[in-house]
Amino acid sequence: MSANIDHLKEEHHQPSGLMRWITTTNHKDIGSLYLWFSLLMFFVGGLMALVIRAELFQPGLQFVVPGFFNQMTTMHALIMIFGAVMPAFVGLANWQLPMMIGAPDMALPRLNNWSFWILPFAFTMLLSTLFFESGGPAAGWTLYPPLSLQGGNSMPFVIFSLHLLGASSILGAINVIATILNMRAPGMTLMKMPIFVWTWLITAFLLIASMPVLAGAITMLLTDRFYGTSFFTAAGGGDPVLFQHIFWFFGHPEVYILILPAFGIVSTIIPAFSRKKLFGYDSMVYATASIALLSFIVWAHHMFTVGMPLAGEIFFMFTTMLIAVPTGVKVFNWVTTMFKGSITYETPMLFAIAFVVLFTIGGFSGLMLAITPADFQYHDTYFVVAHFHYVLVPGAIFSIMAAVYYWIPKWTGNMYDERLGRLHFWLSFTGVNVTFFPQHFIGLAGMPRRYPDYALQFADWNMVSSVGAFLFGFSQL
């Protein structure tokens, strides 16, 4: 009886309404906060993409001045990466990891709350730069000097917001590692964990290893701009290419941070709807780990055209091609899992199968980009844009959609409408391919990326691409 009274007292002290969401330490609440925030950012970043595609619908300058176009390309990328994809994966991790390993909650619940609440403030600051007199950041999401050392006063705000986002990611990663390593149910060895847990454990180590490198790069940028140092300023004896090396040493592991949790999701969904166990569990774990390790020694394939020594180019070419091996193992295992299974094509499975097919296309164009002499032709064209969007939209974003469709009945007790889910899938699938497949063609024909205007011969495919983008955008509504 006294236990019941204590429980009632506790209930009485629970804050209600908005305060409950602000102060919550419950992993499910925090997972939901991350997912709602991610959805909001997905629409904000998506609107920016539609500004870009509207401008590129025809040659000439229609809607925006070149400076604002550059701000859109920069902000679109930063918001989609740090605001849409990463928080969505962290939200899914918060919801699922404790339940998958039999833990009562995350290891550090209050840190968990803080990790989330850093985000809205960081993004408010990032977005506010668009309203500065000098405009937002226009140096591309890679923030290369000397572009990022010129211009208005938005840069310190952008850098500070990126520091905050990095801090949030690192805290979240520490929490994930502490939870997985210390709070598994008795009898659950590492090699008995669900594959989603494995992919997140490895992703968390990648976050802790790579995020501080970004922090260092942008801090050096800040001191170059405001404190008279010359890390990247050639006039003072610095080297802008040094920034590219430091940035991509973070940036390449980062792209795997954006895709490894997706591998875990797809490895959960495909067996469920194939009514079979995942084929090759051990090899999946080893493949994920080897992708993570290799991701740290391939960074300069983003910089083949800077004038590296031949030995460097050959090294980065071969290590990059090597990553195709564990990735191929994964694709083989997914296809083999489906082989002779009793497959049903519900919405999550449709997104998962589309993931496997379209992610593989992105992987093949990545192999093309890995070949140094070929990359001299492709570099900074729309072919590169097509490549990474094939990896990130049907890759990261489709897997997030698949995960939400797959787990939302478990989370809410309500089943989504299967017809609407399938409609959403087919519209998205069509939209993605109509948007990004033609970009391979205009890229191979020589259209450079990040320009608001282009030569007449690229007009037809750009028009097709823009129509696809609006189809994809509206199908999300």
N, C-alpha and C positions, 0 to 999 in steps of 0.2 A: 504493500500500500504506500509506504513512504517513498519507494522508488517512483511510483506513479506521480506522487505529489511533486517530487523533484523534477520529473519530466515536464509536468505542467508548468512549473516555475520557469524552467528553461524555455519552454514554448513561449511563455509570456514575454521573456526578454528578447526573443528573436525580433530583429528590426523588420519592418514590413515595407512592401512596395519598393520604391527606388533605392532606399538605404540598403535593403537586403542584397540587391544586385551590386551595389558599390562596395559593400564590406564582405561579400561572400568569400568563403574559403572552400566551398564545395566544388570538387573537380568537374561535376556535371554542369553547374551554373557557369563556371569559368569557361568550360568548353563551349557552351552556348553563346557567351559573350564574344568569344573569339570568332565564332562562326557568323554571328550577326554583323560584327564589325567588318569581317572579311567580305561579306555580301555587299555592304555599303560601299566599301573601297572598290570592289569589283565593278560596281555601276559607275563610280566616279572615274576610275581609270578607263572604263569602257567608253564613257562619253568623250574622254580625251582622244581615244582611238578613232571615234567617229568624226571628231573635228579633223583629224589627220586625213581620214579617208574621204571626207566631203571635199576637202581642199584638193585632193589628188584625183577626184572624179574626172576632171578635165585638165588639160595643160593650161598654163597661165595662172595668174593669182586671182582667185575668186573671193574667198571669205576672210582670210587672215593674212597679216603681214608676216614676212619670213621670220622675224624675231619671235613672234608669238607661236608660230609653227614649231620652232625649235624648242620653246618652252613646253609645248604639248608633247613632243616626242620624249623629252627628258622626264617630265612628270608622269606620263603614261607608264613608262618603264618602272620608275621608282615605286609608284603606287601599286602596280600589278605585282611586282616582286615582293616588296616589303609589306604591302598593305592587304593584298588579296590572297596570294598563294601561301606565303609562309604562315600568316595567322590562321588560315583555314586548316592547314596541316596540324598546327599546334592545338587548335580547337578539337580536331578529331583525336589527337593524341590524348588530350585531357579527358575527353569523354571515355575513350576506349581502353587506354593502357591499364588503369587500375582494375577495370573489370576483367581484362584479358589475363592479368597475372594474379588475380585474386587478392588485390590489395584494397584496403578500405578507402584510400584516397591517394593523392600524390604525396610524396615524402615531405614536401615543404609547402603546405597549403597557403600560408600567408605570402610567401615569396611568389607563389602562383598568381595570387590576386594582383600583386604589384607588377609582375611581368605583363599582365594584360593592361593595367591602367596607365602604363607608360605610353602605350600605343596611341590612344586618341589625342593626347597632348602633342606627341611628336608629329602626328599627321596634320593636326590643326596648324602647327607652326610651319610645316612644309607647304601646305596649301596656301597659307596666308601670303607667301612670297609672291604669288601670282598677282596680288593686289598692290605690290610695291610700285613706286613710281618707276623704278628701273626694270620692273618685271621679274619673273621667276628665273630659275636656273635654265640656261639655254646651251649647256655644254654637252648634252647627251647624258644618259644615265651613268656613263663611265667617267664623267667629270674630267676628261683629259685636259691637262694644261697644254698650250697656253690659253685655250678658250676659257677654262674655268678660272684663270687668274685675271681675266678682264671683266668688264661689265659692271653691273650695279652692286647693290648691297645685299642681294639675296643669298649669296654664297655662305656667309657665316651661319645663317639660319638653316640652310639646307644641311650644312655639315653638322650642326648641333642636333638637328632632328635625326640624321643618320646615326650619330653617336647613341642617341636614346634608343633607336630601333635596334641597334646592335646590342646594347645593354639588355634590352628586353629579351632578345633571342638567346643571349648567353645565359641569363638567369633561367629561362625556360629549359634550356638544354641541360643545365646542372640539375634541375629538378627531375627531368626525365631520366637521367643517368642514375641519380640517387634512388629514384623509385624502382627502376628495373633491377638494379643490382642488389638492393636491400630489402625489397618488399614482396618478392615472389612467394606464392603459396608453397607450403612444404611439398617437396617432391617435384616441383617444377624446375628442372635443370635448364640451363641456357638453351640446350638443343631440343628442349620440349616447348619452348615459347612459340606462340603464334608468330608467323612471319612478319606481320605488321609491327609487332613489338621489336623484332630484330632490326627492321629497317629504321625504326625510330631511334633505337639505341645507337646505331651507326651514324645516323644523321646528326644526333646530338653531339657526338665527338667531332664531326665535321664542323658544326657550328662553333664549338669552343676553339677549334684550331684555326678557323679562317676569319671569324669576325674581328678579332683584335688586329689582324693585318689590314683590314679595311679602315679601322679606326686610326691606325698609324698613318696610312696613306693620306687620308683626308685631313689629319692634324698637320702633316707636313705641308699640305696644300694651303691650309689656313695660315700657317706661319709665313709661307711664301707671300701670301696676299697681304698680310697685315703687319708682319713683324720683321720684314726685311731679310729673311733667310733666302737661300738660293738653291733649295733642293732640286727644283724642276725648272729654274730660270736659267736659260743658256747664257744670258748676259752676265750672270754672276758666277758662272762656272758649273751650274747645275745641268741636269739632263732630263728633258721631258719624257724620254723613253724609260727612265727609272720609274716614273709614276706608273707607266703601263705594266712594268714587271711586277711592282708591288700590288697594283690593283688587281691584275689577273691572277696573282697567286691567291688572292681572296676569291676573285670572280669565278674561277673555274670550279673549285669545290662548291661554291654557292649554287651553280646550276645543278649540281648533283643533290644538294640540299633540297632543291625544288622538285626533284624527281624520285629520290629514293623512297619517301613515304608513299608516293604513288605506286611504286612497285609493290609495296606491302599491301596496299588496298586491293590492287588487281589480283595479287596472289591469294587474297582472302575471298574475293567475289567469284573468280573463275571456278575454283573447286566447288563452291556452294551450289552454283547453278549447273555444274556438270555432274553433280552427285558423285564426285570422286575425290579421293585425297589428292593434295597437291603433288604433282610428279617431281621427284628430286629435291626434297626439302633441304637436305644438307648442301647440295650444290647451289641452291638459291642463297643460302646464308653465306657461303664462301664467295659466291659471285658478288653479292652486295658488298662484302668487306673488301674484295679486291678492287671493285669499282671505286670505293672510297679512297683506298690507298693510292691507286693510279691517278685519281683526280688531282693529286698534289704535284705531279711531275709532268703535266701536259699544258701548263698555263700559257706558254708562249705561242701556241698555235693560233692565238688571237692576234699575234703580232708578227706573222711571217714577213710582212712587207716593211718592217722598220729598218732592215739592213743588218740582220743577225749574221754571225759567222756561219758558214755552210754546215759545220759540225753541229752547231746548235739547231739549225733547221732540220737536219736529218734526225737528230735525237727526238725533237718534239713531234716530228712527223710519225716516227715509229711508235713512240709511247702513246700517241693519240689513237693510232690504228689498233693498238693493243687493247684499248678499252672496249673495242667492238667485241672482243672475245667473251668476257663475262656477260656483256649485254646480250649477245647472241645466245648464250646458255639460258638466260632468263626467258627470252622469246621462245626458244625451243621447249622449255619446261611448261610454259603456259599453253602452247599449242598441243603438247603431248598430254597435258591434263585434260584438255577438251576432247582429245581423240577417243572415240568410242564411249564418250560419256552420254548420260541421258540429259541432254542440254535442253533447258527452257530459256526463252529469250525475254525475260522480264527487263524492265528499264535498267537496273544496275548492270546486268549482264551485257546489254547492248552497249552501254558506255564502256564497259571493260573490254569487249571485243574490238570496238572502235579504237580504244587506246592501243591495243596490241598492233593493229594494222597500221594506224597513222603514226604511232611512235616509231615503228620500224621504218616508215618512209623518212621521218626526220633523222633516224639513225643513218640511213644510207646517204642522205645529202651531207650529213656530218662527216662520213668517211670521205666523200668527195672533197670537202673542205680541208680534211687532214692532209691531203697530198699537196706538199709545198708548192711545186711549180703551177699546179692547177689553181691553188688558192690565190696566187698572184692575180689571176683573172677574176676570181669570184669576190675577192676581198672588198668589203664596203659596198657591195651591190645588193639589190633586192633578193639575190639568191640566199644570202646570209639571213635576211629577214624571214624568208620562207622557211629556211632550215630551223631556226630556233623557235619560230611560232608553231611549226609542226611538232616540235618536242614539247613545248610548254602549253599550248592550248588543248590539243587532243591528249596530251600527256598529263601535265599537272592538273589542268582545270577539269577535263573530263573525269579524271580519277576522283577529284573532290566531289563532283556531281554524283558519280557512281556511289561513293561512300555515303553521301547524305541520303540518297534514295534507299540504299541498302540498310542503313542503321536507323533511319528516322522512325520506322514503326517500333523498333526496340526502345528508342528514347522517349517517344510521346504516347505510345499505345494507339496511335492512329495510323491507318494504312493510307498512303498517298493514292491518288487516282491513276491507275495504270495507263489509261488512255492518254491522259494529259502528259504523263511521264514519257510515253513513247513519242507523242507529238513533239515534246521538248527535245528528245534525242534526235529525231530525224531532221527537225529544223536546224538544230545546232550542227549536226553532222554535215548537212548540206552547206550551211553558212560557212563553216570552217574551211571546207574544201574549195568552195567557190572563191573565198577570200584569198587563201594562201597558195593554192596550187599555181594560179597564173603568175604569182610573184617569182616562181622558179624561172619562168620564161623571160619576164622582163629583166630579171637579174642576169641571166645568161646572155641576154642581148645587150647588157651593159648599162642598165639604169642604176645610178648610184643611190644609196639610201640617204635619208634625212634631208631631202630637198623638197621644198613646197612646189617646185615647178619642174617640168621635164620636157624632153624633145617629143615632137609630134608622133614619132613611130611607136611610142609606148602607150599611146592614148587608149587603144581598145582594151588591152588587158587591165589597165588601171581602172577603167570603167567597170569591167566585170568584177574586179577585186573589191571595189567600193560597194557595189550592189550586194556582194556576199557579206561584207562587213555589217551593213545595215540589217540584212536578214538575220545574221548571227546575233547582233545586238538586240533586235526587237524580240527574237525568240526567247531571250532570257526573261523578258517581262512575264 
